[in-house]
Amino acid sequence: MNFSCPMTRRESLKRILQLSGGAAVAGMAGTSGFASAASQVSADKKFIVEAVGRTEGYQVKDLVRKTFDAAGGIGRFVPKASVVAVKPNLSWARAPQFAATTHPEVLKAVVELCQEAGAKEVRIVDHTIHDARQCFALSGAGLVAKETGADLVFPRSTLMRDMKIGGSRLDSWTVFTPVLEADVLINLPIAKHHSLSTLTLGMKNWIGAVGGNRWSLHQDIHQTIVDLAQFFKPTVTLVDAVRIMTANGPSGGSTADVVAKNTLILSNDPVAADGAGALLFGRKPEEIGFIRLAQKQGLGTYDAAKLDQKKVSV
């Protein structure tokens, strides 16, 4: 099978469907029994939930559950017998206390909620920057997979495909296909500082869903982020701000740069999720290039007044 010529996204997803032996692929109406459920979710009014752990010694898993409950419950997004891809940020071989990677307790809670909802399979997918084995081990993702039975997908060249991105800067690029081979796609980034894009939140997390020369993506980085965000359309974004890295990102390495926010932000609008995340750093959404550009290009809105807003705490 020849993959030398970039395919359109629809062609790519159809090919993946064939390769996966009939597994449903998100975003392809008419190819899966879950298409109607996915359409129902995307057609709902855009919402945003901000959840804060205010009680001393609160449990992260309780905060995650309450966050999803405020949005109608995990079953609203995860149909029974569905395949779920969860995309955390595991890029760096750092232990959780450095806030360089998605909090393992948040990741575990999301996986378990999906399983509780009746998901047939939950896959943890990320194309790391540091060695994947070290990243999975130090971040805690490996232990999460072991304890929950989730499939922690190891990134390798056979899982990369050239696809039509159709962006203003990126016309086509190599994509880590397991991110797309699912009925449900949950974006699970950590909120942290980034030396080039100012912040890394949900939309920038998609750089961990592609291959190729990723360093070149940092040229005109704000447009690149938006191009990838319009290609990868998650069911929901859950921003992990239990602890955030406020300086020396994205890899960090010092607990002096870490601040506890005990916060989660859930939205079906990726721009809204990132806009709310920016506020945790004392930044207005319009001050962040990719957030401002994403709203301008119609990917969503950071105007909270246009969203169904909910705030909860534990």
Sequence and secondary structure as in RCSB ss.txt:
>XXXX:A:sequence
MNFSCPMTRRESLKRILQLSGGAAVAGMAGTSGFASAASQVSADKKFIVEAVGRTEGYQVKDLVRKTFDAAGGIG
RFVPKASVVAVKPNLSWARAPQFAATTHPEVLKAVVELCQEAGAKEVRIVDHTIHDARQCFALSGAGLVAKETGA
DLVFPRSTLMRDMKIGGSRLDSWTVFTPVLEADVLINLPIAKHHSLSTLTLGMKNWIGAVGGNRWSLHQDIHQTI
VDLAQFFKPTVTLVDAVRIMTANGPSGGSTADVVAKNTLILSNDPVAADGAGALLFGRKPEEIGFIRLAQKQGLG
TYDAAKLDQKKVSV
>XXXX:A:secstr
    S B HHHHHHHHHHHTTS   TT TTSSTTHHHHHHHHHS  EEEEEE  STT  HHHHHHHHHHHTT GG
GTS TT EEEEEE   S   GGG SS  HHHHHHHHHHHHHTT SEEEEE   SS HHHHHHHHSHHHHHHHH  
EEE   GGGEEEEE   SS SEEEEEGGGTSSSEEEEE EEEEETTTEEE TGGGGGGGB S GGGGGTTHHHHH
HHHHHHS  SEEEEEEEEEE SSTTT   GGGEEEEEEEEEES HHHHHHHHHHTTT  GGGSHHHHHHHHTTS 
   GGGSEEEEEE 
